[in-house]
Amino acid sequence: MSGIANFFTLFWIIYFPTCIAYNDLPGFNYVDEVMTGVMVLFTVSRYKHWSTNMEPWREFAVFAGILACFTIWGLTYGRNPGGVWYDFIQELRPYSIIYCTWILNPQFSQRQKHLMLGAMIVTLFSWIYYHPETTLFLETGVQEEFPVLGQMAICTGMAWYLFNEDTQKNRVLALAFVCVGLIAPKFKFMGEVVAFVALLFFIRKKLEFKSMRSIILVVALVAVVIYVTWERFDAYYIEGMMASGDDRMARPETYKTALRILWDYFPMGSGMGSFACNAAWKVYSPLYYEYHLSDVWGLSKDFGYFICDAYYPTLAQFGVVGLFFFCWYWKRRLVAFNEINEMKYYRVAMMAFFCLAMEQIADSSWLSGKGMGYCMLIGLCLNANLNAEEDEEDDEESADAEEITADDSLLPVEAEA
């Protein structure tokens, strides 16, 4: 068990600065792919190890089979077979990180938790130190957006809350780390802060989506999130959807076209690597000519920085079949979250889910190294009940041993001959 915990601690310490904070530096571009491969290989090497959780293996195998089918479809019938393998690597990453963390079930010592939290805090504030432009609004009054800062801040806050006791003091400290991201926030990050506050300070019981109380809470939370992000939400998804001609914007056009692709390429989609993903830009997809998107700013072959600017349109390349499996996967996860007994783990799992759900509206970090932190936190939380049961068994064994020792001490001592 210590070997798994040591591996995961080192993995976490290396991951945070290289895959989130400084991933754009020369030589760091492919660190997340390498680290994903290392984790998968390490997990396979621990197959049937006594301290791992064997339950997720079957679902992991089913996922691998489904992804293999879509890969074959993309290579044989897809519209952009040249981008399939590149997209395969990206699609494999987030699910693998969740399954591998869930399977490995690392159980950390206090020292290991402190090392991981220390690495996150140092990375967070060192990034601000090396990016002083994040604080220029204090002098100029003009506030810029730095999505990396928000992702680091909220991951640090969630990890602080998870790795420490569930006390009011630790909740406030976790929120303080999250609020560091408000120095230069993306609009969606402001919505994540609202959800973080709600989950930590106001939601006392697990959300039961069949109950009216939970439905009202969720609707109220969504309303507040939309309110604080309304300016950008309106620009992209209301006015942007109605734009035409030269006024068309990349992100709304991507969403509109995704719906057309789902219909035109029913039921298996246009194939992996063909739309709204990085592979569709690296190996420029013919769909952007077919749907007259190549002349939209940010979606052209030479300047396609907004091709992979949101994750949900990517689902169009998997068709309604892929959309079904995606919803099926997250339904299973939400059911598993609701089975978590300890509220601390439940809150972190739901918060990680909300961050991923919120960010992918206007980001593709789910497919990049930036999303790996959320995935690892989800994997840790999925083992909460299993570890609690093992702790109870250990406590019972210790109590039984103490009773036996106490009984032995009451036995009469034989007199010496």
C-alpha positions as CSV (number, residue, x, y, z in Angstrom):
1,M,0.0,0.0,0.0
2,S,2.8,2.4,0.8
3,G,4.3,1.8,-2.7
4,I,1.0,3.0,-4.3
5,A,0.7,6.0,-1.9
6,N,4.3,6.9,-2.6
7,F,3.8,6.7,-6.4
8,F,0.6,8.7,-6.3
9,T,2.2,11.4,-4.0
10,L,5.1,11.8,-6.4
11,F,2.7,11.8,-9.4
12,W,0.6,14.5,-7.8
13,I,3.6,16.7,-6.9
14,I,5.0,16.5,-10.5
15,Y,1.5,16.9,-12.1
16,F,0.4,20.2,-10.6
17,P,3.2,22.4,-11.9
18,T,4.0,20.6,-15.1
19,C,0.4,19.8,-16.4
20,I,-1.4,22.9,-15.2
21,A,0.8,25.8,-14.2
22,Y,3.7,25.7,-16.6
23,N,2.4,23.3,-19.3
24,D,3.0,26.0,-21.9
25,L,6.7,26.1,-21.3
26,P,9.1,24.4,-23.9
27,G,9.4,20.7,-23.2
28,F,6.3,20.5,-21.0
29,N,3.8,20.2,-23.9
30,Y,3.5,16.4,-23.7
31,V,4.1,15.8,-20.0
32,D,0.4,15.1,-19.4
33,E,0.3,12.4,-22.1
34,V,3.5,10.7,-20.6
35,M,2.1,10.9,-17.1
36,T,-1.2,9.4,-18.2
37,G,0.7,6.5,-19.8
38,V,2.8,6.0,-16.6
39,M,-0.3,5.9,-14.4
40,V,-2.0,3.3,-16.7
41,L,1.1,1.1,-16.8
42,F,1.5,1.4,-13.0
43,T,-2.1,0.5,-12.5
44,V,-1.9,-2.6,-14.8
45,S,1.2,-3.7,-12.9
46,R,-0.8,-3.7,-9.7
47,Y,-3.7,-5.9,-11.1
48,K,-5.2,-7.9,-8.3
49,H,-2.8,-6.3,-5.7
50,W,-4.3,-6.8,-2.3
51,S,-4.7,-3.1,-1.5
52,T,-6.3,-2.1,-4.8
53,N,-10.0,-1.8,-5.5
54,M,-11.0,-4.5,-8.0
55,E,-14.5,-3.3,-8.6
56,P,-13.8,-0.7,-11.3
57,W,-11.8,-3.1,-13.5
58,R,-14.8,-4.5,-15.4
59,E,-16.2,-1.0,-16.2
60,F,-12.7,0.1,-17.2
61,A,-12.6,-2.8,-19.7
62,V,-16.0,-1.9,-21.0
63,F,-14.9,1.7,-21.5
64,A,-11.8,0.6,-23.4
65,G,-13.9,-1.6,-25.6
66,I,-16.3,1.2,-26.5
67,L,-13.4,3.6,-27.2
68,A,-11.8,0.9,-29.4
69,C,-15.0,0.6,-31.4
70,F,-15.2,4.4,-32.0
71,T,-11.5,4.4,-33.0
72,I,-12.1,1.7,-35.6
73,W,-15.2,3.5,-36.8
74,G,-13.2,6.8,-37.1
75,L,-10.4,5.0,-39.0
76,T,-12.7,3.3,-41.5
77,Y,-15.8,5.5,-41.9
78,G,-14.8,8.8,-40.2
79,R,-14.4,12.1,-42.0
80,N,-10.9,12.8,-40.7
81,P,-9.0,9.5,-40.2
82,G,-5.7,11.3,-40.0
83,G,-6.7,12.8,-36.6
84,V,-8.1,9.7,-35.0
85,W,-5.0,8.5,-33.0
86,Y,-4.3,12.0,-31.7
87,D,-7.9,12.3,-30.5
88,F,-7.7,8.8,-29.1
89,I,-5.0,9.8,-26.7
90,Q,-6.9,12.8,-25.5
91,E,-10.2,10.9,-25.1
92,L,-8.4,8.1,-23.2
93,R,-6.8,10.5,-20.6
94,P,-9.6,11.7,-18.3
95,Y,-11.5,8.4,-18.0
96,S,-8.2,6.5,-17.4
97,I,-7.2,8.9,-14.7
98,I,-10.5,8.4,-12.9
99,Y,-10.5,4.6,-13.2
100,C,-6.8,4.3,-12.3
101,T,-7.1,6.5,-9.2
102,W,-10.3,4.6,-8.2
103,I,-8.5,1.2,-8.7
104,L,-5.2,2.1,-7.0
105,N,-7.1,3.5,-4.0
106,P,-4.1,5.3,-2.5
107,Q,-4.3,5.9,1.2
108,F,-2.0,8.7,2.3
109,S,-0.2,9.4,5.5
110,Q,-0.4,12.9,7.0
111,R,3.1,13.6,5.7
112,Q,2.2,12.7,2.2
113,K,-0.9,14.9,2.3
114,H,1.2,17.8,3.5
115,L,3.7,17.3,0.7
116,M,1.0,17.3,-1.9
117,L,-0.8,20.3,-0.5
118,G,2.6,22.1,-0.1
119,A,3.4,21.5,-3.8
120,M,0.0,22.9,-4.8
121,I,0.2,26.0,-2.7
122,V,3.8,26.8,-3.8
123,T,2.8,26.3,-7.4
124,L,-0.2,28.5,-7.1
125,F,1.6,31.5,-5.6
126,S,4.8,31.0,-7.7
127,W,2.6,31.2,-10.8
128,I,1.2,34.5,-9.6
129,Y,4.7,35.7,-8.9
130,Y,5.9,34.9,-12.4
131,H,2.7,36.4,-14.0
132,P,2.5,39.8,-12.4
133,E,0.1,40.9,-15.1
134,T,-2.6,39.0,-13.2
135,T,-2.6,41.8,-10.6
136,L,-2.4,44.8,-13.0
137,F,-6.1,45.5,-12.4
138,L,-5.2,46.9,-9.0
139,E,-3.4,49.7,-10.8
140,T,-5.3,50.1,-14.1
141,G,-8.8,48.9,-13.1
142,V,-8.8,46.7,-16.2
143,Q,-9.4,43.0,-15.2
144,E,-8.0,40.3,-17.5
145,E,-8.9,36.6,-17.5
146,F,-6.4,33.9,-16.7
147,P,-8.2,30.5,-16.7
148,V,-5.2,28.6,-15.4
149,L,-5.2,30.6,-12.2
150,G,-8.8,29.7,-11.5
151,Q,-8.2,26.0,-12.2
152,M,-5.2,25.9,-9.9
153,A,-7.0,27.8,-7.1
154,I,-10.1,25.7,-7.1
155,C,-8.1,22.4,-7.2
156,T,-6.0,23.6,-4.3
157,G,-9.1,24.6,-2.3
158,M,-10.8,21.2,-2.9
159,A,-7.6,19.3,-2.0
160,W,-7.2,21.3,1.2
161,Y,-10.7,20.5,2.2
162,L,-10.4,16.8,1.3
163,F,-7.0,16.2,3.0
164,N,-7.9,17.9,6.3
165,E,-10.5,17.5,8.9
166,D,-14.0,18.9,8.1
167,T,-13.9,21.9,10.4
168,Q,-15.2,25.4,9.9
169,K,-11.6,26.7,10.0
170,N,-10.5,24.3,7.1
171,R,-13.6,25.3,5.1
172,V,-12.7,28.9,5.4
173,L,-9.1,28.2,4.4
174,A,-10.2,26.1,1.5
175,L,-12.4,29.0,0.3
176,A,-9.5,31.4,0.8
177,F,-7.4,29.4,-1.7
178,V,-10.3,29.3,-4.1
179,C,-10.7,33.0,-3.9
180,V,-7.1,33.6,-5.1
181,G,-8.5,32.8,-8.5
182,L,-10.7,35.8,-8.3
183,I,-7.7,38.0,-8.9
184,A,-8.1,37.5,-12.6
185,P,-11.2,35.2,-13.1
186,K,-12.9,33.7,-16.1
187,F,-16.6,34.3,-16.0
188,K,-17.3,30.5,-15.6
189,F,-14.9,30.5,-12.6
190,M,-17.1,32.9,-10.8
191,G,-19.9,30.4,-11.2
192,E,-17.7,27.7,-9.7
193,V,-16.9,29.9,-6.7
194,V,-20.7,30.2,-6.1
195,A,-21.1,26.4,-6.3
196,F,-18.1,25.9,-3.9
197,V,-19.6,28.2,-1.3
198,A,-23.0,26.6,-1.6
199,L,-21.6,23.0,-1.2
200,L,-19.3,23.8,1.7
201,F,-21.5,26.1,3.7
202,F,-25.1,25.7,2.8
203,I,-25.8,22.2,1.6
204,R,-25.9,20.0,4.7
205,K,-27.4,16.9,3.1
206,K,-26.8,15.0,-0.1
207,L,-28.9,16.1,-3.1
208,E,-31.8,13.7,-3.9
209,F,-32.8,14.6,-7.4
210,K,-36.2,13.0,-6.9
211,S,-37.1,15.3,-4.0
212,M,-38.6,18.8,-4.5
213,R,-36.2,20.3,-2.0
214,S,-33.1,19.2,-4.0
215,I,-34.7,20.3,-7.3
216,I,-35.3,23.8,-5.8
217,L,-31.8,24.0,-4.5
218,V,-30.3,23.0,-7.8
219,V,-32.5,25.5,-9.7
220,A,-31.6,28.3,-7.3
221,L,-27.9,27.4,-7.6
222,V,-28.1,27.4,-11.5
223,A,-29.9,30.7,-11.4
224,V,-27.2,32.4,-9.2
225,V,-24.5,31.0,-11.5
226,I,-26.2,32.3,-14.6
227,Y,-26.7,35.7,-12.9
228,V,-23.0,36.1,-12.1
229,T,-21.9,34.9,-15.5
230,W,-24.7,36.6,-17.5
231,E,-22.6,39.0,-19.4
232,R,-20.5,36.3,-21.2
233,F,-23.4,33.9,-21.3
234,D,-25.6,36.4,-23.2
235,A,-22.8,37.4,-25.6
236,Y,-22.0,33.8,-26.6
237,Y,-25.2,31.8,-26.3
238,I,-28.0,34.2,-26.9
239,E,-26.7,37.0,-29.1
240,G,-24.0,34.8,-30.5
241,M,-26.5,32.1,-31.6
242,M,-28.4,34.7,-33.6
243,A,-25.4,36.2,-35.4
244,S,-24.9,35.7,-39.2
245,G,-22.4,36.6,-41.9
246,D,-19.2,38.3,-40.7
247,D,-20.6,38.6,-37.2
248,R,-20.5,34.9,-36.6
249,M,-18.5,33.8,-33.5
250,A,-16.5,30.6,-33.2
251,R,-18.0,29.1,-30.1
252,P,-21.7,29.6,-30.9
253,E,-21.1,28.4,-34.5
254,T,-19.5,25.3,-33.1
255,Y,-22.5,24.5,-31.0
256,K,-25.0,25.1,-33.8
257,T,-22.9,23.0,-36.2
258,A,-22.6,20.1,-33.7
259,L,-26.4,19.7,-33.7
260,R,-26.4,19.5,-37.5
261,I,-23.6,16.9,-37.4
262,L,-25.6,14.7,-35.0
263,W,-28.4,14.7,-37.5
264,D,-26.3,14.4,-40.7
265,Y,-24.1,11.6,-39.4
266,F,-26.7,9.6,-37.5
267,P,-26.1,7.5,-35.4
268,M,-22.3,7.0,-35.0
269,G,-21.2,10.6,-35.8
270,S,-18.5,11.9,-38.1
271,G,-15.7,10.0,-36.4
272,M,-13.0,10.8,-33.9
273,G,-10.7,13.7,-34.6
274,S,-13.2,15.3,-37.0
275,F,-14.8,18.1,-35.0
276,A,-14.3,20.5,-32.1
277,C,-11.2,18.8,-30.8
278,N,-7.5,19.6,-31.1
279,A,-7.0,16.8,-33.6
280,A,-9.5,18.5,-36.0
281,W,-7.0,21.5,-36.1
282,K,-3.7,19.6,-36.1
283,V,-5.1,17.5,-39.0
284,Y,-7.6,20.1,-40.3
285,S,-10.9,18.4,-40.7
286,P,-12.9,18.7,-44.0
287,L,-16.0,19.3,-41.9
288,Y,-15.0,22.9,-41.5
289,Y,-15.2,23.3,-45.2
290,E,-18.4,21.3,-45.5
291,Y,-20.2,23.4,-43.0
292,H,-18.7,26.7,-44.1
293,L,-16.8,27.3,-40.8
294,S,-13.3,27.7,-42.3
295,D,-14.0,31.4,-42.8
296,V,-15.1,32.0,-39.2
297,W,-12.5,33.8,-37.1
298,G,-10.7,31.2,-34.9
299,L,-11.9,28.2,-36.9
300,S,-9.7,28.5,-40.0
301,K,-6.9,26.2,-40.9
302,D,-4.2,28.7,-40.2
303,F,-5.8,30.3,-37.1
304,G,-7.8,27.5,-35.4
305,Y,-7.3,28.4,-31.8
306,F,-11.0,28.2,-31.1
307,I,-11.6,24.9,-32.8
308,C,-11.3,23.1,-29.4
309,D,-12.7,25.9,-27.3
310,A,-15.6,24.0,-25.8
311,Y,-15.9,20.3,-25.1
312,Y,-19.6,19.5,-25.6
313,P,-19.6,20.1,-29.4
314,T,-16.9,17.4,-29.5
315,L,-19.6,14.9,-28.7
316,A,-21.1,15.4,-32.2
317,Q,-18.2,13.3,-33.7
318,F,-19.4,10.3,-31.6
319,G,-23.0,10.7,-32.8
320,V,-26.1,10.0,-30.7
321,V,-24.6,6.6,-29.7
322,G,-21.6,8.3,-28.2
323,L,-23.8,10.9,-26.6
324,F,-25.8,8.1,-24.9
325,F,-22.6,6.5,-23.5
326,F,-21.4,9.8,-22.2
327,C,-24.6,10.5,-20.4
328,W,-24.7,6.9,-19.1
329,Y,-21.1,7.2,-17.7
330,W,-21.9,10.4,-15.8
331,K,-25.3,9.0,-14.6
332,R,-23.3,6.1,-13.0
333,R,-20.9,8.5,-11.4
334,L,-23.7,10.7,-9.9
335,V,-25.4,7.5,-8.5
336,A,-22.0,6.5,-7.0
337,F,-21.5,10.0,-5.5
338,N,-24.9,9.8,-3.8
339,E,-23.8,6.5,-2.2
340,I,-20.9,8.2,-0.5
341,N,-21.6,8.3,3.2
342,E,-19.2,11.0,4.4
343,M,-20.3,14.5,3.4
344,K,-16.7,15.7,2.9
345,Y,-16.0,13.2,0.1
346,Y,-19.5,13.8,-1.3
347,R,-19.0,17.5,-1.5
348,V,-15.6,17.3,-3.2
349,A,-16.9,14.7,-5.7
350,M,-19.9,16.9,-6.6
351,M,-17.7,20.0,-6.7
352,A,-15.3,18.3,-9.1
353,F,-18.2,17.2,-11.3
354,F,-19.7,20.7,-11.3
355,C,-16.3,22.3,-12.3
356,L,-16.0,19.9,-15.2
357,A,-19.6,20.4,-16.2
358,M,-19.3,24.2,-16.0
359,E,-15.9,24.5,-17.6
360,Q,-16.6,22.4,-20.6
361,I,-19.3,24.8,-21.8
362,A,-16.4,27.1,-22.8
363,D,-13.3,25.1,-22.4
364,S,-11.8,21.7,-23.3
365,S,-9.7,21.1,-20.1
366,W,-11.6,17.7,-19.7
367,L,-9.4,16.4,-22.6
368,S,-6.2,18.1,-21.5
369,G,-3.8,17.8,-18.5
370,K,-5.7,20.6,-16.8
371,G,-8.6,18.4,-16.1
372,M,-6.6,15.6,-14.6
373,G,-6.7,17.1,-11.1
374,Y,-10.5,17.0,-11.0
375,C,-10.4,13.4,-12.3
376,M,-8.0,12.3,-9.5
377,L,-10.1,14.0,-6.8
378,I,-13.2,12.1,-8.2
379,G,-11.3,8.8,-8.1
380,L,-10.2,9.4,-4.5
381,C,-13.8,10.2,-3.4
382,L,-15.2,7.1,-5.0
383,N,-13.2,5.0,-2.6
384,A,-14.5,6.7,0.5
385,N,-17.0,4.0,1.6
386,L,-14.5,1.2,1.0
387,N,-11.9,2.8,3.1
388,A,-14.3,3.7,5.8
389,E,-15.4,0.0,6.0
390,E,-11.8,-1.1,6.3
391,D,-11.1,1.4,9.0
392,E,-14.1,0.1,11.0
393,E,-12.9,-3.5,10.6
394,D,-9.4,-2.5,11.8
395,D,-11.0,-0.7,14.8
396,E,-13.0,-3.8,15.6
397,E,-10.0,-6.1,15.4
398,S,-8.0,-3.7,17.7
399,A,-10.9,-3.7,20.2
400,D,-11.1,-7.5,20.1
401,A,-7.4,-7.7,20.7
402,E,-7.6,-5.4,23.6
403,E,-10.4,-7.4,25.1
404,I,-8.4,-10.6,24.8
405,T,-5.4,-8.9,26.4
406,A,-7.6,-7.7,29.2
407,D,-9.1,-11.1,29.8
408,D,-5.6,-12.7,29.9
409,S,-4.5,-10.3,32.5
410,L,-7.3,-11.5,34.8
411,L,-6.2,-15.2,34.7
412,P,-4.6,-16.6,37.9
413,V,-0.9,-16.9,38.0
414,E,0.4,-20.4,38.8
415,A,2.5,-20.6,41.9
416,E,6.1,-21.5,41.3
417,A,6.9,-25.1,42.2
